[in-house]
Amino acid sequence: MRRFTRTLAAAALTATVVAGTAGWASGSSRQPVTGAPVGTAQWRADGLPDPERMTPAQTASYFASMSPRRQRELAAAHPTVVGNLDGAPLALRYAANARATGGRYAGQQVLAYDPRDRGQAVLVYGDLAKAAHVAVIVPGSDTDAGHLAPLIRKATALRAATGGRTAVIAWAGYTTPVGVGLDAATGDLAEAGARRLTRLTEGLAAVGAAEPSVFCHSYGSVVCGLAAPGIQVKDLVVLGSPGMRADNAAALGTSARVWAAKDPTDWIDRIPNVQVAGLGHGTDPTAPEFGARRVDAGDAEGHDGYFAPGTASLRTFAAIAEGVAR
């Protein structure tokens, strides 16, 4: 009976979205990529500390205890591990990932790369070590290591809107849903993503980077809602959100300022803000009763237009990132 109820709810949610998006095809169920980085077995066999047992702070201490030469040796011998260790020196991770990706992202700073399944990649724009302000963009469905163009556009637009003063992380660091289907209607992938997002923010703190503002788009806002109690961030900004799996901003359990944006033409507005039998993501964060600060998105267009140059939403996002928005 419970399975039947979930199936009916999923069908209703999917039908609503497909009708509102001119027939966008529904996606299939996926298993999240989790666990230790690729290459960890050999890393352990070489007598090195288990990555799954070290916190980012412990990882930072471990690398600080060795010489730069030894750090480079480890990065050369185990690039897929070092490149994905939150808390390891930033420059070392960039070098390790340049090696691991074989130049796939030539000229870009790759903070993390995981080739498993559809692939995950985390790119950095700006000097993360020195920037006074840091922003993280968490994307929604259909984002992976081979489909980064929309996320990169958002990241570069936000950085440009701050005059280059904010370092921006394009975080395709979790398994996203494909299309619209059961994965997009449930929180399973978001729960795995939330753990990874939490570790990212712990890693930023461990290397002394500025406390970030996090911008969460579409299904990414479900990730951010679930991660909210465990991440130390200045601001939590959701845009085009189907819900955050919380009844209101206070229920997120965060000390960060919570902001929400939704433009009038966004098809996400047609998704029922319900949570039944594990399906759906709850209250619309832009609803007055949710209690988030509203971001003007009246001149954004569609579900993907919030970071478009010249929009009021992008100007506000830049002000939030730089800590001057009120």
Buried (B, 14 or more C-beta within 10 A) or exposed (E): EEEEEBEEBBBBBBEBBBEBBEEBEBBEEBEBBEEBBBBBEEBBEEEBEEBEEBBBBEBBEBBEEEEEEEBBEBBEBBBBBBBBBBBBBBBBBBBBBBBBBEEBBEEBBBBBBBBEEBBBBBBBBBEBBEBEBBBBBBBBBBBBBEBBEBBBBBBBBBBBBBEEBBBBBBBBBBBBBBBBBBBBBBBBBBBBBBBBBBBBBBBBBBBEBBBBBBBBBBBBBBBBBBBBEBBBBBBBBBBBBBBBBBBBBEBBEBEBBBBBBBBEEBBBBEBBBBBBBBBBBBBBBBBEEBBBBBBEBEBBBBBBBBBBEEBBBBBBBBBBBBBEBE
